[in-house]
């Protein structure tokens, strides 16, 4: 039986642990027939390579990539050519960061967020999507696919603060990237807006161990209730949707946001005993 990504080569960024959305996306991509190449920031490469050994198939050692480094971005096409002379068919951008001053229960009040920290959050979480697209464009095959990770920023989410602003910027960046790469090589660019998933990012928002974070538990409870089909916070379901976007099965979808959140973002849930007046 053929897989959705048979014969395709996919670049995956953002693997930190085997609970990462990026890890699950890489694993499912391999199961669907893809050759996977991974990246990581230089100081974590040994750790990322150890984690990558848990993938279903072996991958080459991770490429060092700091998306804020012009040098790393300049070298990236040659690194990809070395590992994949056939070129890339897809890219997953699963990178975001905000300093503790801007996100989590210990963050400063929103209006007091330092400008330098906000700029860093924007650079890593939004600007880097365009920077990565620019870097890989020379080695991407026509009609490929770029996918980024979003978290619905249409409402002001407790503790998310300036990361929500960065995600709103990412949504705009995605639309412009879709124009550029589409006209250049018919490449698609889309975002996955996932529901809350139990990852290190969730831990950063909650501020304590994920399982013990009262705020995160409240969010999970709300999300599951607001979802007409339920939401269990699993990264695998998000990974499957990423792979679908990387495949050829959404050939006319670009510049879009695909919500993979159980429908909670588009539904209002009132707890059973909540007053409605």
C-alpha positions as CSV (number, residue, x, y, z in Angstrom):
1,X,0.0,0.0,0.0
2,X,1.4,3.4,-1.0
3,X,1.9,6.2,1.5
4,X,0.9,9.8,1.2
5,X,4.5,10.9,1.1
6,X,6.1,8.2,-1.0
7,X,9.2,9.5,-2.8
8,X,9.1,12.8,-1.0
9,X,11.9,14.4,1.1
10,X,10.8,16.5,4.1
11,X,12.7,18.9,6.3
12,X,11.5,18.9,9.9
13,X,12.5,21.6,12.4
14,X,11.5,21.9,16.0
15,X,12.1,18.4,17.5
16,X,13.0,18.9,21.2
17,X,11.6,15.8,22.8
18,X,9.7,12.7,21.6
19,X,6.5,14.5,22.8
20,X,7.1,17.3,20.3
21,X,4.6,17.9,17.6
22,X,7.5,17.9,15.2
23,X,8.7,14.5,16.4
24,X,5.2,13.0,15.7
25,X,5.0,14.7,12.3
26,X,8.5,13.3,11.4
27,X,7.5,9.8,12.5
28,X,4.2,9.8,10.6
29,X,5.9,11.3,7.6
30,X,8.3,8.3,7.6
31,X,5.5,5.9,8.0
32,X,3.9,7.5,5.0
33,X,7.0,6.9,2.9
34,X,9.0,10.1,3.3
35,X,12.7,10.6,3.7
36,X,13.1,12.9,6.7
37,X,15.9,15.4,7.4
38,X,15.9,17.2,10.8
39,X,17.5,20.4,12.2
40,X,18.2,21.8,15.6
41,X,20.1,24.6,17.3
42,X,23.8,23.8,17.7
43,X,24.0,23.4,21.4
44,X,21.2,20.7,21.4
45,X,22.3,18.7,18.3
46,X,23.6,15.7,20.4
47,X,20.3,15.5,22.3
48,X,18.2,15.9,19.2
49,X,20.1,13.1,17.5
50,X,19.5,10.8,20.5
51,X,15.8,11.6,20.4
52,X,15.7,11.0,16.6
53,X,16.9,7.4,17.2
54,X,13.3,6.8,18.5
55,X,11.9,7.6,15.1
56,X,10.6,4.6,13.0
57,X,13.5,4.9,10.6
58,X,17.1,6.3,10.8
59,X,17.7,9.9,9.8
60,X,20.9,11.7,9.1
61,X,22.5,13.7,11.9
62,X,20.6,16.9,12.5
63,X,21.6,20.0,10.6
64,X,22.6,22.9,12.9
65,X,20.1,25.7,12.4
66,X,19.5,28.8,14.4
67,X,16.8,30.7,12.5
68,X,18.1,34.0,13.8
69,X,21.6,33.3,12.4
70,X,22.2,34.7,8.9
71,X,25.2,32.3,8.6
72,X,23.1,29.2,9.4
73,X,20.4,30.3,7.0
74,X,23.0,30.9,4.3
75,X,24.6,27.5,4.8
76,X,21.3,25.6,4.9
77,X,20.8,25.0,1.2
78,X,24.2,23.4,0.8
79,X,23.5,21.2,3.9
80,X,20.3,20.1,2.3
81,X,21.9,19.4,-1.1
82,X,24.5,17.3,0.7
83,X,21.8,15.1,2.4
84,X,19.1,15.3,-0.3
85,X,20.5,16.0,-3.8
86,X,16.9,15.3,-5.0
87,X,15.7,18.4,-3.3
88,X,13.0,19.1,-0.8
89,X,9.3,18.4,-1.3
90,X,8.1,19.8,2.1
91,X,9.2,21.7,5.1
92,X,7.8,21.8,8.7
93,X,8.5,25.0,10.6
94,X,7.8,24.2,14.2
95,X,9.7,27.0,15.9
96,X,8.5,29.6,18.5
97,X,9.9,31.3,21.5
98,X,9.0,34.1,23.9
99,X,11.1,35.1,27.0
100,X,9.6,34.5,30.4
101,X,9.0,38.2,30.7
102,X,6.3,37.9,28.0
103,X,4.7,34.5,28.6
104,X,3.5,32.3,31.5
105,X,2.3,33.0,35.0
106,X,5.5,34.8,36.0
107,X,5.4,37.2,33.0
108,X,5.3,40.9,33.4
109,X,1.9,42.5,32.9
110,X,1.2,42.6,29.2
111,X,1.6,46.4,28.9
112,X,5.0,46.2,30.6
113,X,6.5,43.7,28.1
114,X,10.0,44.9,27.2
115,X,10.3,45.9,23.5
116,X,13.6,44.0,23.0
117,X,11.9,40.8,24.3
118,X,8.9,41.4,22.1
119,X,11.2,41.9,19.1
120,X,13.0,38.6,19.9
121,X,9.6,36.7,20.1
122,X,8.5,38.2,16.8
123,X,11.9,37.3,15.2
124,X,11.9,33.7,16.2
125,X,8.1,33.0,16.1
126,X,7.0,34.9,13.0
127,X,9.9,36.4,11.0
128,X,11.7,33.1,10.9
129,X,8.9,31.5,8.9
130,X,9.7,33.8,6.0
131,X,13.5,33.5,6.7
132,X,13.3,29.7,6.5
133,X,11.1,29.8,3.3
134,X,13.7,32.1,1.7
135,X,16.6,29.8,2.7
136,X,15.0,26.6,1.4
137,X,13.4,28.0,-1.8
138,X,16.5,27.3,-4.0
139,X,16.4,23.6,-3.0
140,X,12.7,23.0,-3.0
141,X,11.0,21.2,-5.8
142,X,8.0,22.7,-7.6
143,X,4.6,22.2,-6.0
144,X,6.1,21.4,-2.6
145,X,4.6,22.4,0.7
146,X,5.6,24.5,3.7
147,X,3.7,24.1,6.9
148,X,4.0,26.2,10.1
149,X,2.5,25.7,13.6
150,X,0.0,28.2,14.9
151,X,-2.2,28.6,18.0
152,X,-5.4,30.5,17.3
153,X,-4.6,34.2,18.3
154,X,-8.0,35.7,17.7
155,X,-8.7,35.9,21.4
156,X,-6.5,37.1,24.3
157,X,-5.5,33.9,26.0
158,X,-4.4,34.0,29.7
159,X,-0.6,33.6,30.1
160,X,0.0,33.5,26.3
161,X,0.3,37.3,26.1
162,X,3.0,38.4,23.6
163,X,3.3,34.9,22.1
164,X,-0.3,35.4,21.0
165,X,0.7,38.6,19.3
166,X,3.6,36.8,17.6
167,X,1.2,34.1,16.4
168,X,-1.1,36.8,14.9
169,X,2.0,38.1,13.1
170,X,2.8,34.6,11.9
171,X,-0.6,34.3,10.3
172,X,0.1,37.4,8.3
173,X,3.6,36.3,7.4
174,X,2.1,33.0,6.1
175,X,-0.1,34.8,3.6
176,X,2.8,36.7,2.2
177,X,5.1,33.6,2.1
178,X,2.3,31.9,0.2
179,X,2.4,34.6,-2.4
180,X,6.1,34.5,-2.8
181,X,6.7,30.8,-3.0
182,X,3.5,30.2,-5.0
183,X,4.5,32.5,-7.8
184,X,8.1,31.3,-7.6
185,X,7.6,27.5,-7.7
186,X,3.9,26.8,-7.2
187,X,4.8,25.9,-3.6
188,X,2.0,26.0,-1.0
189,X,2.3,27.6,2.4
190,X,-0.2,26.9,5.2
191,X,-0.4,26.9,9.0
192,X,-1.9,24.3,11.4
193,X,-3.7,25.9,14.3
194,X,-3.5,23.1,16.9
195,X,-5.4,22.8,20.1
196,X,-3.4,22.7,23.4
197,X,-0.9,19.8,23.3
198,X,1.1,18.5,26.2
199,X,4.6,19.7,25.1
200,X,7.4,21.7,26.5
201,X,5.7,24.8,25.0
202,X,2.6,24.0,27.1
203,X,4.9,23.7,30.2
204,X,6.4,27.1,29.4
205,X,2.9,28.6,29.3
206,X,1.8,26.9,32.5
207,X,5.0,27.6,34.4
208,X,5.1,24.3,36.3
209,X,5.2,20.6,35.4
210,X,2.5,20.1,32.8
211,X,0.5,17.5,34.7
212,X,0.3,19.6,37.8
213,X,-0.5,23.0,36.1
214,X,-3.9,24.0,37.3
215,X,-4.2,26.6,34.5
216,X,-3.4,24.1,31.8
217,X,-5.8,21.6,33.2
218,X,-8.5,24.3,33.1
219,X,-7.6,25.0,29.5
220,X,-7.8,21.2,28.7
221,X,-11.1,20.9,30.4
222,X,-12.5,23.9,28.5
223,X,-11.1,22.7,25.2
224,X,-12.5,19.2,25.5
225,X,-15.9,20.6,26.5
226,X,-15.9,23.2,23.6
227,X,-14.9,20.6,21.1
228,X,-18.0,18.9,19.6
229,X,-15.9,15.8,18.8
230,X,-13.7,16.0,22.0
231,X,-10.0,16.9,22.4
232,X,-7.5,14.7,24.1
233,X,-4.4,16.9,23.6
234,X,-2.5,14.3,21.6
235,X,0.3,15.4,19.3
236,X,-0.3,12.4,16.9
237,X,-3.5,13.8,15.6
238,X,-1.8,17.1,14.8
239,X,1.1,15.2,13.2
240,X,-1.4,13.5,10.9
241,X,-2.8,16.8,9.7
242,X,0.7,18.2,9.1
243,X,1.5,15.2,6.9
244,X,-1.8,15.7,5.0
245,X,-0.7,19.3,4.2
246,X,2.7,18.1,3.2
247,X,1.2,15.6,0.8
248,X,-0.4,16.2,-2.6
249,X,-3.9,15.8,-1.3
250,X,-4.6,19.5,-0.7
251,X,-3.1,20.8,-4.0
252,X,-5.2,24.1,-4.1
253,X,-4.9,25.1,-0.4
254,X,-2.4,27.8,0.3
255,X,-2.1,30.9,2.5
256,X,-4.6,29.2,4.8
257,X,-5.0,28.1,8.4
258,X,-6.2,24.6,9.1
259,X,-7.7,24.3,12.5
260,X,-6.8,21.0,14.2
261,X,-8.4,21.6,17.6
262,X,-11.5,19.5,17.7
263,X,-13.6,22.5,16.6
264,X,-13.2,24.3,19.9
265,X,-12.0,27.6,18.4
266,X,-15.3,27.9,16.5
267,X,-17.6,26.8,19.3
268,X,-18.6,28.3,22.7
269,X,-18.9,25.9,25.6
270,X,-20.8,26.6,28.8
271,X,-20.1,24.3,31.7
272,X,-23.2,22.4,32.8
273,X,-23.8,24.6,35.9
274,X,-22.6,27.9,34.5
275,X,-25.2,30.8,34.8
276,X,-26.3,32.1,31.4
277,X,-27.7,35.4,32.6
